[in-house]
Each structure stands twice: as structure tokens, then as C-alpha cells.
Amino acid sequence: SGSINTYRNNTLFIGETVEDGYDRPISFRHSTAPFIMGIDDSQDRFVIHSANAFATTSDLEIDSSGNVAFANGNITVAGNITANGNIIGDDATDITNIESIFCDNIVHDGDTDTKIAFGTDTITLSAGGADLVTLTEAATNTIALGAAISTHVTASGNVSASGLVQGGSVRANDLTAGRVAF
């Protein structure tokens, strides 16, 4: 038994007191689609669940800190989703069928100095904090290897160029170039 009271500007109160230890459910009975919603006292959460009773994990749960959990089913959104914080997956979560993702960097998880950086008409691949490869679209399109490369560049197969290839020395089994300058 319980009571439903209205007072203080016609606010609806379910339960006689603010005492803990009792669920405060509203049940929507239906033979094929029952729902229950209310305070699940054992979890200290407001829940909505597609069943006749609260469950250990309900379909929608809001805890006393305002955290919202969707435990069962899918979420479908027709408009935009705006997040002012991180979106965190469980290492098994896939984001698929997305036409565009707008960002300045794609950063390796747990290794913040390894990334792909996007600038205006520029893509830079970095590892260990060093810019290793920079692709630039401009009047002269370029692929620049970072200055930090002090050993060698390896290519398996033929290397060809229609313009100028220059450097201190070139050693190759098969090099095709419009012009080679040293």
C-alpha cells in the first residue's frame, strides 16, 4: 500500500516519505509489451524497463549523479549528437557507416605523440613526436620525408619520377627519373 499526494503547487508525490528501502514503481500492464518505471531503490536509480518488474540491468537507468545508461537495445537518432567530453568505447565498439568525421588529429590510444594530423591541404604522419611524412597539395604537390630521418628510405620495387630527383647519392637497381641531380 502507499499513497499519492499532491501539495506544494500541485506536485505529485509517490510514497509517503523520503525514506529509503522501498521501490516506487509505476507499472504499465500489457500482455505483450509491459513496462515499469520508477525508483529502483536497490540500485538508487530511476529506471524504465520493458518488463513487469525492475531488473538488475534495466533498459534505461539514471543514477543520482545524472549518469544515463542504456543497457538493452539500440539508440536511433535522427538529428545530431553533440558531446562536450569524450566518447569512450569498450575496445569492441565499432563506429560504422559514417560519411565524415571532422577533426584535426587522429591520435594513437595511449601514445599521444603518434598521430595523423590534418591541416589545410596537408596531412602529416608522426611517430614518437617526429613528423615522418607530410603530404601537401599546392601548386607543387609534395611528399616530404621528415628531417629527422637520418638513416634510409626503403622501397620494394621500382622508384620512378617524372621530375627532378636529387640528393647526395642514389643507389638503386632500377631507378627511372626525368632528371637526376647531385
N, C-alpha and C positions, 0 to 999 in steps of 0.2 A: 504494500500500500504506500501511498505517497500523496502529495498534493501538488496542485498547480495554483499558484498565487500570482496576482498582478497587483502591483502597487508601485509607488515612486515613478510617476509619469507613465503608468501602464506597461512597465517592463514585465515580461513573462519570466517567472522563475520556476524551474522544475526541481523539486526536492524542498524539504522544509528548512534545511540548514546548509551551511557551507562545510559540513562535516565530511571527512574522508571515509572511505571504506565501502561506498555504495556506488554502483554504476548508475548512470542517469540516461537510459536509452529512450529513443523514440523508434518504435518498430512499425514498418510498413509491410503489412501482411499481404502476400500474394502467392498463389500456388506455384508459379514458375519463376517469378522474379522478386523474391523477398529482399528487403533492405532494412538495415538497422543503422541508426546514427545516434551519437551522443557522447557522453563522457565514459570512457572505459577506465574505471578507477584503478584497476590493477596495473595499468600502464601509464596512468596520468596523462591521457591523451584524448583529444576529440577525434572520433573516428567515424567513417562511413564505410559500411561493409555490405557486400551483396550476399547476405545470408540472414538467417533468423536470429543469430547471436553474434556477439563480438568474437574475434579470433585472435590468436597470438600475433598474427600479422594481418591487419585489415587492409582493404583496398586503398583507403586514403587515411592518413594519420597526421595530426598536427599536435606537436608536443608543446609544453608550457613555454619553451623558448621561441616558438614560432617556426620551428623546422617542419617542413612538409615532406611526407614520404608517400610515394605511390608504389604500393607493393605488388599489385596484380594488374595485369592488362597493359594496354598501351596508352600513350598520350598522343592525341592528334591535335595539332594547332593549325588553324587556317591563316593566322596572321603572323606577325613577327614575334620572336622570343628575344627579349633583351635581358642580358645578365650583367650585373655590376659586381663581378667577382670571378672566381674560377669555375670552370665546368670540369668536373673530375670524373673520370671513368674508372672502371674496375679492372683494367687491363684485358677485358674480354669484350668491351663495348666498342662497337663499330659505328661510325658515322658514315652513312652511305647516301648516294643519290643527291648530293649537294652540288649545285651548279657552280657556286662561287664561295670562297672563304676569303675575307678581306683581313689581311694582317701585314705587319712589317717584317716579322721573323717567324720561322718555324724552328723551334729550339729543341734539341735532344733532351729527353727527360733525364734529369739528374746530372746533366753535363752542359751547363749553360753557355760554355764557350764553343760549342759545336752547333752550328746552325746554318740555315739558308736564309739570307737577308734579301729583301726586295726593296729597291729604290726606284726612282723614276727611270724607266728603260734600262735598269741594271739588276742583275741577280748575282749575289756573291755567296760562294760556298766557303764556310770557315770550319776549321777543326783546331782544337787546342788554342783558340784565340787568334789563330793566324788565318788571314784571308788567302785561301789557296787558289781559287779560280773565280774570276769575275767576268761575267758576260755583259757586254754593253751594246745596245742598239743605238747607233748615232750615224752621222754622215759616213764615218768609217766604223763598221761593226767590228768589235774586238772580242777576243777571248784572251784575257790576261791571266798569266800564272803569277801568283803572289811572289813578292820579292824575297819572302822567307824561304823559298825553295832553293836549297844550296847543293842538292845532290843531282838528281837527274829526272827526266820525264821519260816514261816508257810507253811505247805504243806497239801493239801487236798487229802487224800488217803494214800496209803501205801508208806513208805520210805524204800528202801532196798539198801544193799551194799554187794558186794562180798569180800570186803577187810576190812580194819580196820576202825571203826567208833570210834572216841574218843572225849572227852570233859569233862567239869566239871560235867554236869548232863544231862541226857536224860530223857524226859518224853514223853511217847508215848502210844497210844492204840494198835498200831501194828507196830513193828519195827523188820525187818529181817536184820541180818548182819552176815557176816562170823566171826567177832570178835568185841567185844565192849570193849574199854579200858577207864578207868577213873583215 
